[in-house]
Amino acid sequence: MSDRIGRKLAKVFEGKTFIITGAAGGLGTAMARLLAPHWRGALLLDINGERVAQLASELTLPGRIVL
């Protein structure tokens, strides 16, 4: 992703809360990791509870909520 596009996305997504379904799978995990630096919080959903819990713990930052 170009730096210019990345800056525009960061501006749009900054401080938002997201619901990501399929978060333990390839695309869901990629989206969660892409958005994590910018979100205020997120609800990560997946049938694989163990993997999604691990991802949530990886992406939780001070002052931000990930469930």
N, C-alpha and C positions, 0 to 999 in steps of 0.2 A: 504494500500500500504506500502510495506516495505520501510524503510528509505533509503536503498541502491538504490532501484529503483527510489524513489523520487529524489534523488540527480542526478542520471543519466538523468532523464527527465528534470530536471531543467537546466542542462548543455546543453542539446539539444535545448530546447525551449527559453533559455535566450535571450532577445533582439529581438525576432522575432515579426512579425505582423501577426495576425490571422483573418480569416473570419470564423465566426461561424453562420451557418444557423440553424433555429429552436431554437434560443438562449433563448426564453422565456419558452420553454418546459423543461421537466425533464432532458434528456440527454444533450441538448444544454446548459442549465443552469449549470449543473454539470461540463461540459467541460470548460465553461467560468470561473467558480470559481477555477477550478484546475489550469488553465493556467494563470490566472490574476496576480499572484505574479511574473511571469517570463516574461510576454510579454512587448514589446515596445509599442504596440498599438493593437487595435482590431476593427473590423467591426462586430457588432452583428445584425443579421437579423432575423426577425420573423413577421408573419402576425399579431400578437398581439403587436401593437406598444407601448401601454401603459406599458405592462409588460417588454418589452425589454428596454424601456427608463429607467424604474426603476432599472433594472439590471445594465445598463450602468452607472448610477449615483452611484450605490453601488461599482462598480469595478474600477472607475476612480481614479488613484493615481497621485500624483504630477509628472510632467514630462512625463506622458504617456497619450495617446489619445485613447478614446473609443467612437465610434460612433454607 
